[in-house]
């Protein structure tokens, strides 16, 4: 049984969990929280070049070189300053790993990145086509069900004879 603090029956017990705190009184209509004007995702460009360099463990000049080569393409501000996203930072770390740990030159890394992007685009397209196919199959099944529901019930569907049937049909003409 949950005790009440109204004083009915038993004496006041004292504040319970959450009671006596601001906003814990009687429920009132609350204003909706203001919605943020932007959504921060891993693709949101927020890091300046110095922060991106520190986060990726690279020198800012290296980041500029990678930008010139097209390995990592950060967004630009109105003043042409580079802004890196969390995805760009991950890409910078991957370029560094491929270069230092795997010994791949920058041209090879660029080709790897292009192929990975192409694979991602193709996977996205396959998923899109699979969804489209699923929708078409569902529509076809609905149309089929509609047609089957419209059949007259007094008709018997024709079933062709099976090739290995042992049934014998005798026909006797009427005289």
Residue, then its C-alpha position, 0 to 999 in steps of 0.5 A: x500500500x502506498x502511503x499518502x501525505x494528505x493526513x487522511x487516516x494516518x498522520x503526515x508521514x513526511x516527504x517521500x521520494x521526489x516530494x518537496x522538490x521544485x516541480x514535484x507539486x500538483x501536476x501543471x500544464x508545462x510548456x513544451x521544451x523549445x526544439x533545437x534549431x539544428x541537429x548535431x550528427x556525425x556529419x555536422x561540420x563543427x571542428x576548426x582545423x586546429x581542433x581536427x588536427x589535435x583530435x586526429x593526431x595529425x599536423x594542420x598542414x597534413x590536413x590541408x594536404x589531404x584536402x588538396x589531394x581530395x582524401x578528406x574534404x571538409x566543409x567550408x565556412x563563408x570565409x573559406x575556413x575549413x570545418x571538419x565533422x566527426x566523420x571527417x576525423x574518423x576518415x583522417x584517422x583511417x588515412x593515417x592508419x593506412x599510410x603508416x601501418x599498412x604502408x599504402x601511398x596516398x594515391x592508393x588510399x584515395x582509390x580505396x576511399x573511392x571504392x569504399x564510397x562506391x560500395x556504400x552507394x551500391x549497398x544503399x541502392x540495393x537496399x532501396x531496390x529491395x524495399x521497392x521490390x517488397x512493396x511491389x510484391x505486397x501490392x501484387x498479393x493485395x491485387x491477387x487477394x482482391x481478384x480471388x475474393x471476386x470469384x464466384x463460389x458456384x464455379x469449380x476451378x479446373x484441375x488438369x489431370x496429373x501425368x502419372x494418374x491411375x484414374x480411369x474415366x469411363x464415358x458412356x453415351x446416352x441412348 
